[in-house]
Amino acid sequence: MVELKDGLLNDKHKDQYWNDGYLFPMQAVSREQAQDWRNQLEALEAKWLDNGLPLPLNTYKRVNAQCVMPLACEIGLHPGILDVVEGILGPDIMLYSTEFFIKEPQTKHVVTMHQDLTYWGMGEIDGLLTAWLALSDVTSQSGCMDFVKGSHKNPILPHEDSSDENNLLSRGQEIAVDVAEEDKVAVELAPGQLSLHHGLTIHGSGPNADNDRRIGVAIRYLSPYIKKQAGGQDYAIPARGDCLAGNFKTYAAPDQDFAPEALKLYNDIRDVQTAVMMAGAKDNSGIYEKVK
Ligand SMILES: O=C(O)CCC(=O)C(=O)O
């Protein structure tokens, strides 16, 4: 356990993150808070699954949920999580994307081993990290993430697209080198616990062989000083400190689920990100699929 003092990382924790490319587990929010967020998510799923949204509900949950779901912003802007993130990114923080990674009980969905920054058009930077929050018990049995220690010291390695329908990633991206089982570190987390990983850390996750859903929230945070190297100007929500560098278009947290103006903004963000994310992809049938 990474013991936080007043909710903050100490220098040893920070060194560990920079040496290993990840840090876990931190109890960033209470178990009760995690259960409350899970309840809210499941109520939203029940209400909106067949409620005439322009894109499948899963698309909105899986990427940029912060744009259309107040709950995703509440989680991404929670002070307990931002306090931990501040220890790595510093006082100025933007929320780039909140993503619900859900594996239903006894299903084969996996996430192939990859580095996040491969298709984001940001280059090989230190100023982006993922805080991954467990909303259920996340174990090897239920398909927790695996990290490869020190792998963030690599550049962006070659990746290949896979067309496996069980892959939860946008283009089924997979690192083109085999990762030995003994190099994988299992990231087991209890509800309310958090892991951090660097944008170059090699990671993935296996299937859920458990009887409960495996629910994680991958929250991508950026330093406002990052400049995208490819694609048009991207979007982010100011989360803490000075976010006026102008590298990202800013927008406000939504105040109701799937409001028309938020759905329009969602499409604008999607267009900018799809151009970079899917460049050169063989297949475009996943969450960045073109709207007909
Ligand atoms: O939730 C998972 O299993 C994988 C998530 C992931 O790849 C990420 O957060 O970058």
The ligand as a Gaussian input file, in Angstrom:
#p B3LYP/6-31G(d) Opt

LIG

0 1
 O       -8.873000      -1.172000     -17.906000
 C       -8.053000      -1.852000     -18.499000
 O       -8.028000      -3.067000     -18.409000
 C       -7.004000      -1.199000     -19.359000
 C       -7.021000       0.280000     -19.272000
 C       -5.944000       0.940000     -20.061000
 O       -5.391000       0.416000     -20.989000
 C       -5.558000       2.274000     -19.664000
 O       -6.082000       2.795000     -18.685000
 O       -4.675000       2.861000     -20.313000

